[in-house]
Amino acid sequence: MKVRVTVNRPYGDIEFEGETLDEVVEALEIFPEWSAVIDRLIPTTTETADETMDLLKGVVETTSEGPQLVVAKDRVSTKEAISLLLYAKDPDPIEPKDIGRLLSLSGHGSPGAGSRLSEMRREGTLLKEGQGYRLSSMGKRSVEDLLQKLGPKGG
């Protein structure tokens, strides 16, 4: 029998697994040391909403309906489109039905969006928060890399 404990951190989940409860407890006892190192290595973002929207200029626009993608559908994958929308709403989580609605409003509708959310969560780029999702630190970095690739003004 395996024993697994998951610790939620702002940048993602950390799992501890062992053959016995004692093995997991040993790992958890030294976790505060690991956590301090990890926290120093993972940058925290202090960008304001205005700075975020400046980064997204030409890729995402804010409307009364919420953030909408203005980059062509063939330039980004469904996962990237989801990530861009979540980045625009950070730190607020977005519920799956709203992600689907925002994708459709942006012309990026995808019947497989729910599956992409599950994949992204397994990959560590998304965090589930209540009924919604938000980007992990890794997810934010991937969006920032994507924005560099898309170039100024999304194109």
C-alpha positions in Angstrom: 0.0 0.0 0.0 1.3 3.4 -0.9 0.7 6.5 1.1 0.4 9.9 -0.6 0.0 13.4 0.8 -0.4 16.5 -1.4 0.6 19.9 -0.1 -0.9 22.9 -1.9 1.6 25.8 -2.5 0.9 29.1 -4.4 3.0 27.8 -7.3 1.5 24.3 -7.5 1.0 21.1 -5.6 3.8 19.0 -4.1 3.2 15.3 -3.5 4.9 13.1 -1.0 4.6 9.4 -1.4 6.0 6.5 0.5 5.4 2.8 1.2 4.5 3.6 4.8 3.0 6.5 6.7 6.4 6.8 8.6 8.2 7.5 5.2 5.8 10.2 4.3 6.1 11.8 7.8 9.9 11.8 7.5 9.6 13.6 4.2 7.1 16.1 5.6 9.4 16.8 8.6 12.1 18.2 6.2 9.7 19.8 3.9 9.9 23.3 5.5 13.6 23.4 4.5 12.7 22.4 0.9 9.8 24.9 0.9 12.1 27.8 1.8 14.5 26.9 -1.0 11.7 26.5 -3.5 10.0 29.8 -2.4 13.3 31.7 -3.0 13.7 30.1 -6.5 10.2 30.8 -7.7 9.7 34.5 -8.4 6.5 36.1 -7.1 4.8 38.5 -9.5 3.8 41.9 -8.3 2.5 43.2 -11.6 -0.5 45.4 -11.5 -3.5 44.8 -13.7 -2.4 47.7 -16.0 1.1 46.2 -16.4 -0.5 42.8 -17.2 -2.7 44.3 -19.9 0.3 46.1 -21.3 2.0 42.8 -21.7 -1.1 41.4 -23.4 -1.6 44.3 -25.8 -2.5 43.1 -29.2 -3.2 39.6 -27.9 -6.0 40.0 -25.3 -8.4 42.9 -24.9 -10.6 43.6 -22.0 -14.3 43.9 -22.8 -17.5 44.2 -20.8 -17.8 40.4 -21.3 -14.3 39.7 -19.9 -10.9 39.2 -21.6 -11.1 38.3 -25.3 -8.3 37.0 -27.5 -7.6 39.2 -30.5 -4.7 37.0 -31.8 -5.6 34.8 -34.8 -6.8 31.3 -33.8 -4.1 29.6 -36.0 -1.4 31.4 -33.9 -2.2 29.8 -30.6 -3.3 26.3 -29.4 -6.4 25.8 -27.3 -4.1 25.4 -24.2 -2.3 28.6 -25.0 -5.6 30.4 -25.6 -6.9 29.2 -22.1 -3.6 30.3 -20.5 -3.8 33.8 -22.1 -7.3 34.3 -20.7 -6.3 33.1 -17.3 -3.3 35.3 -17.3 -5.5 38.3 -18.2 -7.7 37.5 -15.2 -4.9 36.7 -12.7 -5.1 36.3 -9.8 -8.8 35.6 -10.0 -9.8 32.0 -11.0 -12.2 31.4 -13.9 -14.7 28.6 -13.9 -14.6 26.1 -16.8 -18.0 27.3 -18.2 -16.7 30.9 -18.3 -13.4 29.7 -19.9 -15.5 28.0 -22.7 -17.7 31.2 -23.1 -14.6 33.5 -23.3 -13.0 31.1 -25.9 -16.2 31.2 -28.0 -16.5 35.0 -27.8 -12.9 35.2 -28.9 -13.5 32.9 -31.9 -11.3 30.2 -30.3 -14.2 27.9 -29.2 -13.1 24.3 -28.7 -15.3 21.4 -27.7 -12.2 19.9 -26.0 -11.5 22.8 -23.7 -12.5 20.7 -20.6 -10.0 18.1 -21.5 -7.3 20.7 -22.1 -8.0 22.1 -18.6 -7.4 18.6 -17.1 -4.2 18.1 -19.1 -2.9 21.5 -18.0 -3.7 20.7 -14.4 -1.7 17.4 -14.7 1.1 19.3 -16.3 1.3 21.7 -13.4 0.4 24.9 -15.4 -3.0 25.3 -13.7 -4.2 25.3 -10.2 -7.8 24.4 -9.2 -9.2 27.0 -6.8 -12.8 26.4 -5.7 -14.8 25.8 -8.8 -12.3 27.7 -11.0 -8.8 27.6 -12.4 -5.9 30.0 -12.2 -2.4 29.8 -13.6 0.5 28.3 -11.5 3.9 30.1 -11.5 4.9 27.7 -14.2 1.8 28.5 -16.2 2.5 32.3 -15.9 6.1 31.7 -17.1 4.8 29.8 -20.1 2.4 32.6 -21.0 5.3 35.2 -20.7 7.4 33.0 -23.0 4.5 32.7 -25.5 4.0 36.5 -25.5 7.7 36.8 -26.4 7.2 34.4 -29.3 4.1 36.2 -30.5 6.1 39.5 -30.6 4.9 43.0 -30.1 1.2 43.6 -30.6 0.6 39.8 -30.9 2.0 39.5 -34.3 
